[in-house]
């Protein structure tokens, strides 16, 4: 090895310099994401213009010009409509929502019994939140309480008629209460039933397979509206007079069976994505059918189809609004009922305000479900990404 | 097809009503302890929940009156909200005891569907509303030739509209919408010259317009829509109770008996009033109906007379401000005529 008197290699690192101005900072971000090509620049400008036009109007209508307190329709009327607001005024009429808030939440559930609904809701949240946070222990007990005990507690609390609680018939229920009851039952019934149906459809036992296929295809082949219609209008004609089935029960059964059929197909998609080697590996370990499914296949399959499962839940949550056609009033139904039927609040702004309120509530629930599922997907991601 | 389905439903309903009728509805209602009443899911002035979530409206109050006649308590009634499609099924299957849901009295419903109409609690009819600022000088529907008319799709309203314009040799341009809210919004935005639906509905629509005072309901009524309560065929006693509750409300108004003065009126010297209120000692009017003799007193205490019910729900006491018009008593030039109670 020769020694050179002159070194060609630096002995120390050059100090790091800041990235060039064109590659870092807000300017670079803007250029890269918003103004990278002339077309993108144009689109950005158009989008900004639309936002600049729409957002202030929306905020004005929703908050700044909105009316917040009032006793009846005159609070939200302009001078030319018989009220006191300046002519040409337009804004949300929130006192309509506040005066009907109880109905939007509980329907016509008796006023002095509403603590029962709130207690049920509190128990629901107290059981659901720890179940959803992975760090909190006692998951098995928690799940057993949430899926096993809670339905009974909720039933006795909401329906009553026992332990000195007044009986509250379901025709008085309404609003968010009905929406959540139908969704909860739909979700709790459809996931296990859907998994069983999916397994049944892939089973090698002909009768189980046939029954699963027939159920899934029949239920998926008929619109939910039709089933609700039949249950509501035709069924009463075929049972002995005076005998009636609870309308809410009809809706619950219809929605739960529906969601199960869709869920079965979602789960089946997950099952099909699992490589054959996983089944064979489980078999070679000497696992029985249920062990194989429960320990090897299902955990992988369900993880793959989380977006599909949550999609079905969200779809079902919104489908609950269809119960309006059998004269059950879910959140949207109650809002509609109060808009069209009530002259004390009939103003040009009432309908918009009511619908926006309903949309906001639905959005909060659906967005919550969606974000939780994305978070869960990331957490369970163990490298199946392609 | 629609006729066929209606036919099937009708005959199924008739077959069932035969068996349902054998039970006396009054006894069932008394045993239950409350009256089950079918009302509209929501119709301004006729049945809608108020701020407290209680049902209010003209149709609702009629049910309260029947409950008061039976139990002496207008609160002993439960309401079932019904859509236009399931209302008759609900009555025939026995789910409800009385249908008080702005239902038009027609021969088809009286015969094929097996209903009995007890009276007409509100004489309605299809009418027109126009924007008087846009169409100054129009004060009759006959001047609407060439107009565009906002109408909701799939209703008899649409057919009546076509019939009326062709019968009067007038041109018109229907602007049809699927939903009530859309129809309102389009009319308010000026997309059509006139809006047509039942007149009672027009007054409710007017309240949602951006300038209600500009809109005028034209006097012409182009269809007959007598709305009234109905019961199942085959139970005459029950039919009588509902029918005479209605007449009692009318007679009370005619005699000037109100919620406020009913107790004083019991001591009135007029034999008519004393008979109506059951103050005559030997009266059997109430017991003949299967009720108590102070049934009319109970009704008036619970709901007031017909005029009071009308004014409170759709008349001057309500935002709708509908004039009595043909719904005034016969003594005041209207059509409401209470058969004599004696």
Contacts between the chains, C-beta under 8 A, distances in Angstrom:
chain1	res1	chain2	res2	distance
A	73	B	207	7.3
A	73	B	319	6.5
A	78	B	210	7.8
A	80	B	210	7.9
A	80	B	211	4.7
A	80	B	213	6.9
A	81	B	209	7.9
A	81	B	210	6.9
A	81	B	211	6.0
A	81	B	212	5.6
A	81	B	213	7.6
A	82	B	212	6.8
A	82	B	213	7.2
A	99	B	51	5.1
A	100	B	51	6.9
A	102	B	53	6.8
A	103	B	49	6.4
A	103	B	53	5.1
A	107	B	53	7.4
A	108	B	49	6.3
A	108	B	53	4.3
A	108	B	54	7.8
A	109	B	53	8.0
A	111	B	52	6.9
A	111	B	53	7.4
A	169	B	78	7.8
A	171	B	78	7.6
A	171	B	80	6.4
A	171	B	81	7.9
A	232	B	86	5.8
A	233	B	85	6.4
A	233	B	86	5.1
A	233	B	89	5.1
A	234	B	89	8.0
A	236	B	89	5.6
A	236	B	90	7.1
A	236	B	93	3.7
A	236	B	95	6.1
A	237	B	9	7.5
A	237	B	12	5.0
A	237	B	13	6.9
A	237	B	16	6.3
A	237	B	89	6.2
A	237	B	92	7.1
A	237	B	93	6.1
A	239	B	93	7.7
A	241	B	16	5.8
A	241	B	19	5.9
A	241	B	20	4.1
A	241	B	23	7.9
A	241	B	93	6.2
A	241	B	94	4.3
A	242	B	20	7.3
A	242	B	23	7.6
A	242	B	28	7.8
A	242	B	94	4.4
A	244	B	93	7.2
A	244	B	94	7.9
A	244	B	95	5.2
A	325	B	83	6.8
A	326	B	86	7.3
A	327	B	41	5.7
A	327	B	80	7.5
A	327	B	81	4.7
A	327	B	82	5.8
A	327	B	83	5.6
A	327	B	86	6.7
A	329	B	41	7.8
A	329	B	81	7.4
A	336	B	42	7.4
A	337	B	41	6.0
A	337	B	42	4.1
A	337	B	48	7.1
A	337	B	49	6.8
A	337	B	81	7.9
A	338	B	42	7.4
A	338	B	48	7.6
A	338	B	49	6.9
A	339	B	181	7.9
A	340	B	42	5.2
A	340	B	43	7.5
A	340	B	44	7.1
A	340	B	180	6.3
A	340	B	181	7.9
A	341	B	40	7.6
A	341	B	41	7.6
A	341	B	42	2.8
A	341	B	43	5.8
A	341	B	44	5.6
A	341	B	47	7.1
A	341	B	48	3.1
A	341	B	49	7.3
A	342	B	42	7.5
A	342	B	44	6.6
A	342	B	48	4.9
A	342	B	49	7.4
A	342	B	50	7.4
A	343	B	44	4.6
A	343	B	45	6.1
A	343	B	48	7.9
A	343	B	204	6.1
A	343	B	207	6.0
A	343	B	318	5.8
A	343	B	319	4.1
A	343	B	320	5.2
A	344	B	50	7.2
A	344	B	51	7.6
A	344	B	319	6.1
A	346	B	44	6.7
A	346	B	204	6.5
A	346	B	207	3.7
A	346	B	208	5.1
A	346	B	319	6.5
A	347	B	207	7.2
A	347	B	208	6.6
A	348	B	188	6.9
A	348	B	208	5.6
A	348	B	209	6.5
A	348	B	210	4.8
A	350	B	208	7.1
A	351	B	181	5.6
A	351	B	184	7.9
A	351	B	208	7.1
